[in-house]
Amino acid sequence: MRTGNKNGLTMPEVMIASLILGLTLSGVLTGFVMCQKTVAYANNNLVAMHDARRMMENLTTYKYSDSALSVGKHNQTNGYYVITENSGVKTVDFTISWVDPSRSVSSTVTLTTSIANAVHQ
């Protein structure tokens, strides 16, 4: 039986409060780590899209008959592009690949454009 000053916390109250605090902090930490992985993936995806767009803009400087615009698959350092032709229009599919370090899987970005014979003579 307790008598006297009743200020303060008992041991079970402190343990329960510590448990609640620990669970809350582990949830916040897990959310923070997941956000970092999402940001890293989005950054890699953005870099890959910029690389594909740079390749695409580079190809628009060539003439329609140039070997860089020949039908088929053309390898690049971090990806490739495939050209198909249909009645004077070449379709170019740029694919950039990278390994996502947070998930250890390969990811790709593909952009498509068309190049017309009438414009690139």
C-alpha positions in Angstrom: 0.0 0.0 0.0 1.4 3.4 -1.1 1.3 6.3 1.2 2.8 9.7 1.1 3.7 11.6 -2.1 2.0 10.2 -5.2 3.9 12.2 -7.8 5.8 10.4 -10.5 5.3 7.3 -12.6 5.3 3.6 -11.8 7.5 1.1 -13.6 4.7 -0.4 -15.7 3.7 3.1 -16.9 7.3 3.9 -17.9 7.6 0.6 -19.8 4.3 1.1 -21.6 5.3 4.7 -22.6 8.7 3.4 -23.8 7.0 0.7 -25.9 4.6 3.2 -27.5 7.5 5.6 -28.2 9.6 2.8 -29.7 6.8 1.6 -32.0 6.1 5.2 -33.1 9.8 5.9 -33.9 10.2 2.6 -35.8 7.3 3.5 -38.0 8.7 7.0 -38.7 12.1 5.5 -39.5 10.6 2.9 -41.8 8.7 5.6 -43.6 11.8 7.8 -43.9 13.8 4.9 -45.4 11.0 4.1 -47.9 10.9 7.8 -48.9 14.7 7.8 -49.6 14.4 4.7 -51.8 11.5 6.4 -53.7 13.5 9.6 -54.2 16.6 7.6 -55.4 14.4 5.7 -58.0 12.8 8.9 -59.2 16.2 10.5 -59.6 17.6 7.6 -61.6 14.4 7.6 -63.7 14.8 11.3 -64.4 18.5 10.9 -65.4 17.6 8.1 -67.8 14.8 10.2 -69.4 17.3 13.1 -69.8 19.8 10.7 -71.4 17.2 9.4 -73.8 16.0 12.9 -74.7 19.6 13.9 -75.3 20.1 11.0 -77.7 16.9 11.8 -79.4 17.9 15.4 -80.0 21.3 14.4 -81.2 19.7 12.1 -83.9 17.6 15.0 -85.2 20.8 16.7 -86.5 21.5 13.8 -89.0 20.2 13.6 -92.5 17.4 11.0 -93.2 19.9 8.8 -95.1 22.7 8.9 -92.5 24.0 5.6 -91.1 23.0 6.7 -87.6 19.4 6.6 -88.8 19.6 3.3 -90.6 16.9 0.7 -89.8 17.8 -1.6 -87.0 19.2 -1.6 -83.5 22.0 0.8 -82.5 23.8 0.3 -79.2 24.8 3.2 -77.0 26.9 3.2 -73.7 23.9 3.2 -71.4 21.2 1.8 -73.7 20.2 1.5 -77.3 17.8 2.8 -80.0 15.8 0.9 -82.6 14.7 2.4 -85.9 11.9 1.1 -88.1 10.7 2.7 -91.3 7.3 2.9 -92.8 6.6 5.0 -96.0 9.1 7.8 -95.5 8.8 8.0 -91.7 11.3 6.4 -89.4 10.2 5.6 -85.9 12.9 5.7 -83.2 12.5 4.0 -79.9 15.2 5.0 -77.3 15.7 2.7 -74.4 17.9 3.5 -71.4 18.6 0.9 -68.7 20.0 1.2 -65.2 20.2 -0.9 -62.1 18.2 0.5 -59.2 20.5 0.2 -56.2 17.7 0.3 -53.6 15.9 -2.8 -55.2 18.8 -4.4 -57.1 16.7 -4.8 -60.2 17.2 -3.4 -63.7 14.8 -0.6 -64.8 14.3 0.9 -68.2 12.9 4.1 -69.7 11.8 4.2 -73.4 11.0 7.3 -75.4 9.7 7.2 -79.0 9.9 9.8 -81.8 9.4 10.0 -85.5 11.7 11.4 -88.2 10.2 12.2 -91.6 12.1 12.1 -94.9 10.6 15.4 -96.0 12.0 17.3 -93.0 15.5 15.6 -92.7 16.8 15.6 -96.2 
